[in-house]
């Protein structure tokens, strides 16, 4: 992990956290390639991400990824159930 990314993650410790369930084993889809996804965000959040990426000298995707990694660190979720068709 780059030193800059590590320093940024240390500043993100005040983000709200979710409850974790430590008794289960979880597996997540992993790929060597990054996925390109789109999300709709509040315009204020977009502006904050753009400003923070400028002042912290991070790319926007790198910044959002670092924030999400910090937020989801040590958190696991049950798999989404597959819908069974009648």
JOCORHU-V54339 format. One record per pair of residues at least 12 apart in sequence whose C-alpha atoms are under 8 Angstrom apart, sorted by the first residue. I is the first residue (numbers start at 1). J is the second residue. D is the distance in Angstrom with one decimal. If there is no record, write none. Layout:
BEGIN
i,j,d
I,J,D
I,J,D
END
This chain:
BEGIN
i,j,d
5,66,7.0
8,66,7.7
9,66,6.6
9,67,7.0
9,70,6.1
12,67,6.9
12,70,6.8
13,70,7.4
15,71,6.6
16,71,7.6
17,71,6.8
18,75,7.2
19,75,7.5
20,74,7.6
20,75,5.4
20,76,6.2
20,77,7.8
21,75,7.7
21,76,6.8
21,77,7.8
26,76,6.7
26,77,7.4
26,78,7.3
26,79,7.9
49,63,7.6
49,64,7.6
END
